[in-house]
Amino acid sequence: MVYKKPFVKEEYDKRIISVKKSMQDAGFDLLICQDPASMNWLTGFDGWSFYTPQAILVHLEESAPIWFGRAQDAKSARITTDIPDNNIIGFSEHLVHHRSEHPFDELAELVVSRGWGRAHIGVELDAHYYTARAHRHIVNGLPNATISDNREIVNWARLIKSDAELIYMREAGRIVTDTMNKAISRIKPGVRQYEIIADVYHTQTMGFDHKFGDYTSLCPLIQVGEGTSTPHLTWTDEPLPNQGLVVMEIAAARRHYHAPLTRTMHLGKPPADIAKLAQVIVEGGDRAMAAARPGVTCEEVEAVWQTVLKRHGYTKESRVGYSIGLNYPPDWGERTASLRPGDSTVMQAGMCFHFQSGMWLSDYGAAISEPFVVTEQGGERLSDVARELIVIS
């Protein structure tokens, strides 16, 4: 059976060219990328191997990237990428979880063997899987190199999605629509939280028309009652009450491209204050997404949202959105542009965001969020779930 790669080789070639241009502008000769999303975006490499050190190396004078990782995962690189065999390098097995040695000792040796021991090297200091120990071994192993933070060069290169990437974003939006609608249909008094989540995982994975769903970078989140006043609780075995709030934040992923979505439900007739909060969230979100056009800055979109909140007597200090796309656990955000004051990133067609409109008050909260892509007509919603407080009677 032949592995079906998500993109043609030419798509990856364009990405490498783009990143090399950014490297030149920043003064880097070599990038060492350990973020699994950066590794995948640059080469297509895919596999649950990010629990051990691994990296993609991009050098300005090297025609192809280099994969470096655990030897038993080298076959994964051969299956999922077009990297030539001589650039697929496995490290010695005894280095896995070694008490004093580290796989990046051999990575440093590889860099020196290629003649790059004095290079200006950019590393991902804020990547989730780039540990302090990994950095120390690179620095110690390359004493003649200049090593500094590359400040998410690849993450920023990922910000504007190609037409091919947008296909997967829209497919993820279709899957998350089906998944959320199925979850809503299961919300009834007495149903246990884990039963709803089990259906979420099933629908996420089944996808549609044989377009399967990948594992998502965050697990499904569900809050009930007072738990809705905080956003990141997971499920329990408690049954849903006869009356009260339920908030769910989930996503779907298609070839690791994510569409997150949040909806708020109320079992029984909602109190007036909760109904009002939901209406304001919807109004503010709709107006902000309508403003999300090329040429508008992230902070200008956030200001539209804040204007609606303030008119109704609410405030929200946390950001209201962030860029999304290709990602791996533990987060589906790209760690680049955010919809918040002070972010002057200029929106361009093809950027994708999660408009996370959650409002968490002292006793309860509500969120009716939306994944969208920036277009000339404003933010194009990637999901199609009712934008309202969903009342379960």
N, C-alpha and C positions, 0 to 999 in steps of 0.2 A: 504494500500500500504506500502510495506517494503522499508525503506531507503537503497539504495545500497551504502555501504561504499567503499571508493576508495581502501582500502587495507585490508588484513586479519589482525586479532588481532596479529598474530605472528610478523608481520612487525613492529607494534607499540611497542611490547615487546622488540624487538631488539634495537629500538631507545632509549627506557628508559634505558636499560642496558648500552648502549654506553654513554649516558649523565651522568649516575651515575658514570661511570669510570672517566669521565672528572671532575665531581664534587669532587671526592676523590682526584684526582691529584691537584686540585685547593684549597682544604681544606674547601669545603662547605658541610654543613649538609643538607641544604634546598635551593632549587631554587624557586623563584617567577617569573614566566614568563608571561608578559602581552602582548608581541608582538603577534598579532593574527596568524602570520605564525608559530611562535614557538609553540603556543597552538595547532594549527592544526597538525603540524608535529609530535608532541609528542602523540597526542590522537585522531586525526581526528575531533576534535570539529570544527564546521562550522556554521556560522550564522552572519548576519549583526548586531552584538551586541557590536562591539568594540568601539562604540561611548560613552559607559559608562565603568567604571572600571570593569575589569574582569581579571582572572589569572588562570594559571595552576601551581599547587605546586607539586614539586618533592622532596621527602625526601628520604635519603639513606636507611632508615629502614622501609619505607612504601612500601608495595608491589605494590600498584596502585597509580597513580597520583590523585590529588584532583582538581576538577573544582570548581572555585569560581566566581560567577557573579550575575547579576540581576535575581531575583527569577523567573520572567516571561520567562527568557531564559534557565532555568534549564531543561525544556523539550527538548530543542535543544541539550543539552549535553546528555540526555538519548537517543535521536534518533541517533545522529551522532557518539557517542563514545561507548566504552565498559567499561567505568568507572563505578564501582559499585555504587548503589544508596546512600550508606552512605558516599561516597566521592564527591557527587554532592551537593554543598552548595550554596543556594541563599541568597543574602543580603536583608535587609529590604527595602521596596519600598520607604519609606520616605527619604532615603539617596540619591536618584537620584537627582543630581544638588542641593543638600542642601547647604545653604550659609555658614555653619560653620562645620557641621559634614561631614563625608566622608565614602563611602563603605569600605575603607581600615581600618577604625576603627574596623569594624567587622572582617576583615581579620586578623588583629592583635590579636583579641580575639580568633579567630579560632586557630591561631598558638600557643597561650599560652595554650588553652584547650587541644591541642594534646601533650603538654609537651615539646614544642620546643622553649620556651621563651628565652632560653640562647643559641640558635643555632647560628652557623655562616651561615648567609643567603646571597645568591647572588641575586641581582636584576638587571634588564636591564636598566641601567641608560641612554642608548642612544636609547632605543626603542621609536618609534614615539608616542605611546599612553601611555607611562609612564611619567606622568606629575610631575612637581616639587611639586605640592600639594599632589599627591598620595604618593610620597616619604616621604614628611614631616609627613603625618599621619602614615605611617608604622614605621618610626623612633620613633615618639612620643609614638606609641602604643606598641613598643617592646624595652623598655629602657635597658633591660638586654641582648639583642641580639647584635651580631656583624654583621653589615649590610654593604656590599660593592658591588661594580660593578662586575658583573660576566663576563664582557668583552666578551659578545656574545657567551657564551659557546654553546648554542643550535644552533645559526647561523652557527658556525664552524662545528658542528656535521652534519648539513644539506649539507655541501659542496660537499661530494661525494655521488652521487645518486645511489640508488640500481637499480637492473634490473627492478623492478616494477615501480620505479619512472621514469626511462628512457622511459618506454612505454608512459607515459603521456607527457614527454618532446617532444618525436617524434610526438605524435598526435597533440600537440600544434604547432609544426613546420609545419605539414600538413595544419592546419587551417590558420596559418598566411600566408602561401604560397597562399592559395586560396583567402584570404582577400586582400592581397597586389595586386595580379593579377587583382582582380575585381576592386580595387581602380584605378589602372593604366588605365584600360579600360574606366573609367569614366572621366579621365582627358582630357578635351578639352576646347578650348577658349569659354568663356561665361558660363560655368558650375559653379554654386556657390559652395563655399567651403563646406558649411553645407550639401549640397546634397551628396557630396562624403563621408563625415563623416557618414551620415545616412546609406549609403550602407556598410561602414566599420562595424558599430555596428551590422547590420543585419547578415553579413557574419561571423563575429566573433562568434555570438551566435548560428547560425545554424549548424556550424561544418560540419561533414561529416559522412555518414553511421550511423546516429543516435547517433554519439558521439558529444554531445553538447559542446559549448564553454562557459566558465565562464566569468564573468566580469573581466576586466583586472585591474591591479594595477595602471596604468596610463591611462588617456584618450588618444585617438588618437591625434597626433600632426601634424600640417601642417604649412609650411611656404612658402611664395610666394615672388618672386622678392628679394628686399633688405631684407625682413624678413628672408631669408635663412642665413643671417649672424649671426643669433642667434638661438639656437636649440629648445627652449621650448615654442613656440607660439602655440596657439590653433586656431580653425577655426573662420571665420567671415561669413558675408553674401555677401562678395565681389565676383564677378565673376572672373574666371581665365582670365588672359590677353591673347592677341593674341600671344605674344612671351615672353619667360622668364623662370626662374627656378621655380620648385616646389619640395619641400622636404617633405616627409612624414615619420614619425616614428610611428609605431603601434606595437601591439603585439597580440598574441592569448593566451588564457589560457585554459588548460584542467585539471579539478579538481584542479584549482589554480596553476598549473605548467605552467610557462610562457616561450614563445619564442618571444622575441622582434625582430624587423626588420626595417631597414631604407632603402629607395630608393630615388634616385634623378632623376627627370624628367626634360626635357627641351622642352618647347613649341616652335617649330620652330628649325632652324639650330642653334646649340650652338656655341658661340664664341670659338676661339682656346684655350684661357686660361682656360675656364670652362671644355672643353673636356680633356685638359691635366691633370687638377686637378683630374677629375674622374678616368682617367687611372692610375694615381699614387696611388690613394686610393685603387683601385682594386688590383693593383700589390702588394702593401704593405700588404693589408689584406690577400691575397692568400698566400704570403710567411710566414706571421706570423702564420696563422692557420696551415700551413704545419708543422711548428716547434712546435706546441702545443702538445707535447707527454709526457707521464709519465717520470718523472725525470728532466724535464726542469722547470726552475723557471718562475714565472710570469714576472719578470723584463727581463729575457732573451727573452721571446716572444715579449715584447714591444720593445726591442732593435732591433730585426729584422725589425719591422715596421719602427722604426726611421731611420735605415740605408737606407731604400728605400726612405723615405721622404727627407733626407739630400742629397742624390744623385741627386734628382731633384730640390733642392733648397727650400724645404718646412720645416717648423718646427711645432710641435704640443706639447703644454705644458701640456694640460689636459690628464688624463688617457685615454687609448684607449680601455679599456674593464673592465668588472667586472663580478663576479659570479652571476648566476641567477638560479631560480628554483621555489619552492613554495613561493607564496607571496600574500599579500593583499595591498590595497591602504595605503599609497600613493606612493609606489615604488616597482618595480619588482626586484631591486637589493638586494642581500643578505647581503650587508654591511660587507663583509669579504675580500676575495682576489680581488685585482685589477691588471690589466695589466698596470704597471707603474714602473718607476725607484724606487728602494728601496724595492719593494715587493718581498721577497725571498720565498714566498709560493711555494712549490714544487708541480707541477701538478701531478695528479693521474688520472687513467682511471675512468671515471664516473663523473668528475667535468664538470660543464656546465658554459659557459661564453657567454656574449654578447660582440662581438668584435665591439665596437662602433667607427667607423673610421671617424667620422665627422670632417671636417675641416671648420672652420668659419673664413673667412677673413674679411676685413673691409667693403666690399660692397656686398659680396655674400658668400655662403657656399655650401658645398656638403657633402653628407654622403651616403655610401653604406655599411651598417653594416650587421652583421651576427650572429645568435645564433649558438653555436656549442658545441659539447661534446668532451672531451679529450679521444682519443683512442690511441692504439699503432701505428696506421697509421697516426696520426696527428689529427687535429680538424675535426670532422665529422659535416658537415653543417646540421642543422635541417630544413632549408628551401630550396626551389628550385625555386627561382625567379632570373631572369637574373641578373648577377653581372656586370652591366655596366651603363653608363649614358643612360637613356631611353629617346629616342628622339620621341616626339609626333609631327608628321608632319601634 
